[in-house]
């Protein structure tokens, strides 16, 4: 690495969640890398893949993964993966445990050891220390332990270059408890600029975590920018009067069956569309409990995220507990109902862009008021079905503004490196 990167800046991109096996994370990586390439066409993009343990029996290989080698110039090891490469299996499992569960008393000790080790590794020095800017990609905060949070700032500690957080949301558990909040705040305060996925996360960062205004810009998830890819088609024949349910482990099998029964009162056909490999395993046993003439399970695990977006574009409604399924649906103009915990701010961030927060259902109601939970979903579906054209028009009109918001990180990155 030499000073030639001044003309061709080296952008070091790093994520925690792998871009394989989950359509949401795949779309985040693809759209983020395309955004960087659009605004910095002459840049050299180094992509650090997440630690290898994510791929051990949890994620399935995606045939489209070569898209990441096409969008980035260099694929490099994640710093936390490098730490574990020479360890035996027992020590590696211990590292994995510490990664998720380390106690705050050990935080400074662990970070000091980690930085000392990484500083001695040439494979790190080549791509991290010579970077002109650090960019984080898929970085949720539901696991707010020390190594998780500090892996966010490892690149900046090594190269002293600006750290830019592409749009984040605070998800379930991240903003519950003083310990988690302290870890998150320490990590976020190391960033030079934090882009959020919407106004609800921005408000929380400002009011609860006391992050300064100067460090935060409200943006939108980069997945709103996902465009048509060459050779990306949806060859599945979709029934005309149909809707889709996107499952999540937060929904039990009985709950999924009951929601499908509610949806069938308004639509002729329901598609079950798991956008995460683990969700597909969850719903496969359900196929014998569903009406095969009126319900279809779609396996989209080998599809490009844009092909999934094309599926949602052809249907009338999406009910989802996965946030990025909602993004792909709304970006295609399809009305969406979202179900999750009320503390999961990313869902409100998404619906807030459209002023459609009324189409969020808290999963807590399923336990506290189960009858009310299902009647609420039914009333929402009826309202959307009765006002389909008006709601679609509102969504489509807002999409232009939302895409402009999603462009902000790329614009900021360009201005930063130009200056």
C-alpha positions as a printed Julia matrix, in Angstrom:
419×3 Matrix{Float64}:
   0.0     0.0     0.0
   1.35    3.44   -0.94
   0.25    7.04   -1.15
  -1.29    6.25   -4.55
  -4.49    5.65   -2.6
  -4.81    9.43   -2.27
  -5.95    9.41   -5.89
  -7.69    6.07   -5.31
  -8.77    6.21   -1.67
  -8.86    2.93    0.24
 -12.27    2.45    1.87
 -12.18   -0.22    4.58
 -15.68   -1.66    5.02
 -16.55   -3.97    7.89
 -19.69   -5.67    9.14
 -20.67   -8.01   11.95
 -23.51   -9.94   10.32
 -22.61  -12.08    7.3
 -24.01  -11.14    3.87
 -25.14  -14.69    3.21
 -28.3   -16.51    4.24
 -30.38  -13.46    5.11
 -31.94  -11.33    2.37
 -31.81   -8.28    4.64
 -28.06   -8.44    5.25
 -27.43   -9.39    1.63
 -29.33   -6.32    0.45
 -27.51   -4.09    2.99
 -24.08   -5.19    1.77
 -24.98   -5.02   -1.92
 -26.64   -1.6    -1.76
 -23.97   -0.13    0.57
 -21.1    -1.24   -1.66
 -22.94    0.06   -4.73
 -23.5     3.37   -2.93
 -19.79    3.73   -2.17
 -18.91    2.8    -5.75
 -21.41    5.32   -7.14
 -20.02    8.28   -5.19
 -16.38    7.13   -5.13
 -15.91    5.41   -8.5
 -12.12    5.5    -8.24
 -11.93    4.15   -4.71
 -10.46    0.81   -3.69
 -12.99   -1.02   -1.5
 -11.68   -3.56    1.0
 -14.49   -5.7     2.42
 -13.92   -7.51    5.71
 -16.18  -10.54    5.93
 -17.56  -11.34    9.39
 -15.95  -13.96   11.67
 -15.96  -17.48   10.31
 -18.12  -18.96   13.09
 -21.19  -17.39   11.48
 -20.81  -19.85    8.62
 -20.54  -23.02   10.7
 -23.83  -24.8    10.08
 -25.94  -21.66   10.52
 -25.83  -19.99    7.15
 -26.23  -21.68    3.8
 -23.89  -20.83    0.93
 -25.58  -18.41   -1.45
 -24.7   -18.92   -5.11
 -24.88  -15.16   -5.59
 -22.12  -14.48   -3.08
 -19.72  -13.72   -5.95
 -21.53  -10.39   -6.25
 -19.5    -9.22   -3.23
 -16.22   -9.94   -4.97
 -17.51   -7.96   -7.96
 -18.62   -4.96   -5.9
 -15.47   -4.82   -3.76
 -11.84   -4.82   -4.86
 -10.35   -6.78   -1.98
 -11.91   -9.38    0.33
 -10.09   -9.39    3.67
 -10.41  -11.22    6.97
 -12.44   -9.75    9.81
 -10.16   -8.66   12.69
 -11.96  -10.96   15.12
 -11.58  -13.84   12.7
  -7.85  -13.17   12.44
  -7.56  -13.34   16.21
  -8.98  -16.85   16.21
  -7.18  -18.31   13.18
  -4.28  -19.86   15.12
  -6.28  -20.98   18.13
  -7.26  -24.57   18.74
 -10.93  -25.46   18.78
 -11.39  -25.06   22.55
  -9.72  -21.65   22.68
 -11.65  -20.54   19.63
 -14.94  -21.49   21.29
 -13.81  -19.58   24.35
 -13.12  -16.54   22.17
 -16.56  -16.9    20.66
 -18.11  -16.98   24.12
 -16.19  -13.86   25.16
 -17.26  -12.17   21.95
 -20.88  -12.45   23.03
 -20.79  -12.54   26.83
 -17.71  -10.79   28.22
 -18.17   -8.97   31.53
 -17.5    -5.2    31.65
 -14.71   -5.69   34.21
 -12.68   -7.39   31.49
 -13.49   -4.87   28.8
 -10.3    -2.8    28.87
  -8.16   -5.9    29.35
  -9.74   -7.67   26.36
  -9.49   -4.62   24.15
  -5.82   -4.09   25.06
  -4.99   -7.72   24.26
  -6.92   -7.59   21.01
  -5.26   -4.41   19.8
  -1.79   -5.67   20.72
  -2.38   -8.86   18.76
  -3.81   -7.12   15.69
  -0.98   -4.6    15.6
   1.47   -7.46   15.1
  -0.41   -9.01   12.19
   0.78   -8.01    8.73
  -2.53   -9.11    7.19
  -4.19   -6.42    9.3
  -1.57   -3.78    8.66
  -1.94   -4.05    4.9
  -5.61   -3.2     4.72
  -6.65   -1.55    7.93
  -3.69    0.64    8.79
  -3.42    2.06    5.27
  -7.13    2.84    4.87
  -8.25    6.4     4.22
 -11.66    5.9     5.81
 -13.5     3.19    7.75
 -17.13    2.33    6.99
 -19.34   -0.06    8.98
 -22.09   -1.92    7.16
 -24.52   -4.37    8.78
 -24.09   -3.52   12.47
 -27.15   -4.11   14.67
 -26.8    -3.62   18.4
 -28.98   -6.33   19.89
 -25.88   -8.03   21.29
 -24.3    -5.13   23.09
 -21.31   -6.79   24.74
 -17.81   -5.42   24.81
 -16.18   -7.2    21.87
 -19.24   -6.69   19.7
 -19.25   -2.95   20.31
 -15.5    -2.51   20.18
 -15.12   -4.51   16.98
 -16.98   -1.55   15.51
 -14.12    0.8    16.43
 -11.14   -1.55   15.98
 -10.3    -0.17   12.51
 -10.21    3.42   13.78
  -8.06    2.47   16.77
  -5.57    0.87   14.37
  -5.42    3.47   11.61
  -6.66    6.7    13.26
  -8.81    7.39   10.19
 -12.41    8.64   10.17
 -15.07    6.11   11.13
 -18.41    6.42    9.33
 -21.38    4.34   10.44
 -23.66    3.57    7.53
 -27.33    3.64    8.64
 -27.91    1.87   11.95
 -30.91    1.11   14.11
 -31.09    0.21   17.76
 -32.72   -3.19   17.94
 -34.26   -5.27   20.7
 -32.16   -5.43   23.85
 -29.64   -2.83   22.79
 -31.26    0.02   24.66
 -32.43   -1.99   27.66
 -30.2    -1.74   30.72
 -27.41    0.58   31.78
 -24.62   -1.85   30.95
 -25.64   -2.28   27.31
 -26.25    1.44   26.91
 -22.8     2.24   28.3
 -21.07   -0.12   25.87
 -23.02    1.24   22.92
 -22.36    4.86   23.82
 -18.6     4.29   24.19
 -18.49    2.66   20.79
 -20.67    5.24   19.06
 -18.72    8.15   20.5
 -15.66    6.9    18.58
 -17.5     7.43   15.29
 -17.0    10.62   13.3
 -20.49   10.41   11.8
 -23.44    8.15   12.59
 -26.17    7.7    10.01
 -29.43    6.3    11.34
 -32.17    4.43    9.52
 -34.85    6.82   10.7
 -36.1     9.41   13.15
 -36.85    6.99   16.0
 -33.27    5.79   16.3
 -32.02    9.37   15.96
 -34.28   10.48   18.81
 -33.08    7.64   21.05
 -29.41    8.36   20.38
 -29.92   12.02   21.22
 -32.19   11.69   24.25
 -31.2     8.4    25.88
 -27.57    7.87   24.94
 -26.76   11.6    24.84
 -24.87   11.36   21.54
 -24.1    14.93   20.32
 -26.16   16.33   17.45
 -23.02   16.95   15.41
 -22.37   13.21   15.17
 -25.79   12.13   13.86
 -27.57   12.41   10.51
 -30.98   10.83    9.89
 -30.82    8.79    6.72
 -32.57    5.64    5.48
 -31.58    2.01    5.09
 -29.39    1.59    1.98
 -31.6    -1.33    0.93
 -34.11    1.25   -0.33
 -31.58    1.83   -3.12
 -31.53   -1.77   -4.3
 -31.91   -1.57   -8.07
 -32.57   -4.05  -10.83
 -29.58   -6.28  -11.49
 -28.75   -7.8   -14.84
 -29.93  -11.4   -15.16
 -32.07  -10.91  -12.05
 -35.58  -12.15  -12.78
 -38.58  -13.42  -10.88
 -39.9   -16.36  -12.86
 -42.38  -17.43  -10.19
 -46.01  -17.12  -11.24
 -47.76  -15.09   -8.54
 -51.51  -15.33   -7.99
 -53.27  -12.07   -8.75
 -55.2   -11.63   -5.49
 -52.45  -12.64   -3.09
 -50.53  -11.52   -0.02
 -47.33  -12.65    1.67
 -46.35  -13.5     5.23
 -42.66  -13.24    6.15
 -41.99  -15.29    9.32
 -39.51  -14.82   12.16
 -38.78  -16.95   15.27
 -40.65  -14.33   17.29
 -43.81  -15.83   15.76
 -44.67  -19.32   16.95
 -45.95  -21.9    14.49
 -49.47  -21.58   15.9
 -49.3   -17.79   15.54
 -48.21  -18.11   11.92
 -51.11  -20.44   11.16
 -53.58  -18.07   12.84
 -52.24  -15.02   10.95
 -52.53  -16.94    7.66
 -56.16  -17.78    8.53
 -56.86  -14.07    9.09
 -55.19  -13.13    5.78
 -57.19  -15.73    3.85
 -60.37  -13.87    4.77
 -59.23  -11.03    2.52
 -57.04  -12.68   -0.14
 -57.36  -15.75   -2.37
 -53.79  -16.92   -1.89
 -51.07  -16.5     0.73
 -47.34  -16.95    0.13
 -45.06  -17.82    3.05
 -41.72  -16.17    2.21
 -38.9   -16.85    4.7
 -36.1   -14.35    3.99
 -33.66  -15.95    6.45
 -32.4   -19.53    6.19
 -33.3   -20.28    9.82
 -36.87  -19.08    9.19
 -37.21  -21.55    6.34
 -36.44  -24.4     8.76
 -39.01  -22.94   11.14
 -41.92  -22.95    8.69
 -41.26  -26.14    6.71
 -43.05  -28.31    9.28
 -46.09  -26.02    8.89
 -46.77  -27.0     5.31
 -48.92  -29.96    6.34
 -51.07  -27.67    8.53
 -51.81  -25.16    5.77
 -54.26  -25.36    2.9
 -52.05  -26.31   -0.06
 -54.58  -24.89   -2.51
 -54.44  -21.48   -0.88
 -50.94  -21.34    0.66
 -47.52  -21.67   -0.94
 -44.11  -21.81    0.73
 -41.5   -19.97   -1.34
 -37.84  -20.86   -0.82
 -35.96  -17.66   -1.76
 -32.64  -18.62   -0.14
 -30.86  -18.88   -3.5
 -32.42  -15.74   -4.96
 -30.84  -12.34   -5.38
 -32.51   -9.86   -2.97
 -33.88   -7.93   -5.94
 -35.71  -11.06   -7.13
 -37.42  -11.15   -3.72
 -38.32   -7.49   -4.2
 -39.92   -8.4    -7.54
 -42.05  -11.03   -5.8
 -43.32   -8.46   -3.31
 -44.03   -6.06   -6.15
 -46.53   -8.52   -7.61
 -48.64   -9.0    -4.5
 -51.13   -6.77   -2.7
 -49.87   -6.89    0.9
 -46.9    -8.05    2.97
 -47.19   -8.96    6.66
 -43.69   -9.29    8.09
 -41.68   -9.66   11.25
 -38.45   -9.16    9.27
 -37.57   -5.51    8.78
 -35.86   -5.82    5.4
 -38.73   -7.76    3.91
 -40.74   -4.66    4.77
 -38.17   -2.44    3.1
 -38.15   -4.5    -0.1
 -41.97   -4.5    -0.13
 -42.39   -0.78    0.55
 -39.65    0.12   -1.92
 -41.66   -1.73   -4.57
 -44.85    0.13   -3.59
 -46.54   -2.69   -1.68
 -48.39   -1.88    1.59
 -46.84   -3.58    4.61
 -47.88   -4.53    8.14
 -44.99   -5.08   10.57
 -45.07   -7.25   13.7
 -42.31   -7.23   16.31
 -41.37   -5.96   19.76
 -42.2    -2.32   20.4
 -38.65   -1.74   21.59
 -37.3    -2.7    18.16
 -36.87    0.78   16.75
 -35.93   -0.21   13.21
 -39.53   -1.11   12.37
 -40.76    2.31   13.44
 -37.86    3.9    11.54
 -39.06    2.21    8.34
 -42.77    2.92    8.71
 -42.0     6.44    9.95
 -40.58    7.37    6.55
 -44.08    6.89    5.17
 -46.02    8.19    8.22
 -47.52    4.69    8.4
 -46.61    3.82   11.98
 -50.23    2.8    12.51
 -49.42   -0.41   10.62
 -47.1    -1.68   13.34
 -48.33   -4.38   15.73
 -46.52   -5.07   18.99
 -45.9    -8.76   19.59
 -46.47   -8.1    23.3
 -50.21   -7.95   22.58
 -50.16  -11.62   21.61
 -49.41  -12.52   25.22
 -51.39   -9.79   26.97
 -54.42   -9.57   24.67
 -54.34  -12.37   22.09
 -57.82  -11.72   20.72
 -57.02   -8.04   20.32
 -53.75   -8.96   18.55
 -55.5   -10.85   15.75
 -58.44   -8.44   15.44
 -55.96   -5.57   15.1
 -54.21   -7.35   12.23
 -57.56   -8.08   10.61
 -58.69   -4.44   10.84
 -55.38   -3.27    9.36
 -55.69   -5.7     6.45
 -59.27   -4.58    5.8
 -58.24   -0.91    5.84
 -55.41   -1.56    3.37
 -57.6    -3.72    1.13
 -60.3    -1.01    1.04
 -57.79    1.8     0.32
 -55.25   -0.13   -1.75
 -54.74    2.44   -4.52
 -54.51    5.42   -2.15
 -51.97    3.75    0.14
 -49.88    2.53   -2.79
 -49.84    6.04   -4.21
 -48.63    7.46   -0.89
 -45.88    4.85   -0.65
 -44.66    5.4    -4.21
 -44.62    9.18   -3.77
 -42.53    8.89   -0.59
 -40.04    6.46   -2.12
 -38.28    9.21   -4.07
 -37.59   11.18   -0.89
 -36.52    8.06    1.0
 -34.04    7.1    -1.71
 -32.57   10.59   -1.46
 -32.13   10.07    2.29
 -30.47    6.72    1.67
 -27.94    8.44   -0.61
 -26.68   10.71    2.18
 -23.91    8.41    3.49
 -22.39    8.16    0.02
 -22.56   11.92   -0.5
 -20.99   12.53    2.92
 -18.22   10.01    2.22
 -17.39   11.73   -1.07
 -17.24   15.18    0.54
 -15.13   13.85    3.42
 -12.47   12.36    1.14
 -12.52   15.32   -1.26
 -11.7    17.59    1.67
